[in-house]
Amino acid sequence: MTVGTRHFWRLSTEDGIYARGQFPLRGSAGDERFVGIIINGSITRKISPGITASLEGSYLDDNPPGEDTAFAVVDVKIRF
């Protein structure tokens, strides 16, 4: 199990905010340089010798001018 935080700022208020894979969350709306704090964590479990499952999630707080953002991913790996 891992847990961590990251703090994000924009260099310029003209910068956009992007998610993984360069997907735009929001353009240059707002005059805040501080984007927010991400709290993330993951849990990985070995189910059998060839199967591993993991759960990963993040929560972005204080995301001006928008609302808080959260996501979760479930990943199952099968080796054969």
C-alpha positions in Angstrom: 0.0 0.0 0.0 1.3 3.5 -0.9 -0.1 6.9 0.0 1.2 10.3 -1.1 0.5 13.9 -1.9 1.6 16.4 -4.5 1.1 20.1 -4.7 0.6 21.8 -8.1 1.0 25.4 -9.3 0.9 26.9 -12.8 3.8 29.0 -14.0 1.3 31.4 -15.6 -2.4 32.0 -15.2 -2.6 31.5 -18.9 -1.6 27.8 -18.6 -4.2 25.1 -18.9 -4.6 22.2 -16.5 -4.2 18.7 -18.0 -4.9 15.1 -16.8 -2.8 12.1 -17.6 -2.5 11.6 -21.4 -2.6 15.3 -22.0 -6.4 15.4 -21.6 -7.4 19.0 -20.8 -9.3 19.3 -17.5 -9.7 23.0 -18.0 -8.2 25.8 -20.1 -6.7 29.0 -18.7 -9.9 29.9 -16.7 -9.3 31.5 -13.4 -6.6 33.8 -12.0 -5.1 31.4 -9.5 -1.6 30.0 -9.9 -2.2 27.3 -7.3 -4.0 24.3 -8.9 -4.5 22.1 -5.8 -3.2 19.2 -3.8 -3.5 15.7 -5.0 -3.9 12.9 -2.5 -3.2 9.5 -4.1 -2.9 5.9 -3.0 -2.7 2.4 -4.3 -3.1 -1.1 -3.1 -1.7 -4.2 -4.9 -2.5 -7.8 -4.1 -1.3 -11.0 -5.6 -4.3 -13.2 -6.0 -2.5 -16.3 -7.4 0.9 -16.9 -8.9 -0.2 -15.5 -12.3 -2.8 -12.9 -11.2 -2.2 -9.5 -9.6 -4.9 -6.9 -8.9 -4.4 -3.3 -8.0 -6.6 -0.3 -7.1 -5.3 3.2 -7.5 -7.1 6.4 -6.8 -6.5 10.2 -6.6 -8.3 13.2 -5.2 -7.6 16.7 -6.4 -8.7 19.3 -3.7 -8.9 23.1 -4.0 -9.2 23.0 -7.8 -10.1 26.7 -8.6 -12.3 27.7 -10.2 -13.8 24.2 -10.6 -14.9 21.6 -8.1 -12.9 18.8 -6.5 -11.9 15.9 -8.8 -11.6 12.2 -8.0 -10.8 9.1 -9.9 -10.1 5.4 -9.3 -8.6 2.7 -11.5 -8.8 -1.1 -11.1 -6.1 -3.1 -12.9 -5.9 -6.9 -13.2 -2.8 -8.4 -14.7 -2.8 -12.1 -15.8 0.5 -13.8 -16.7 0.5 -17.0 -18.7 
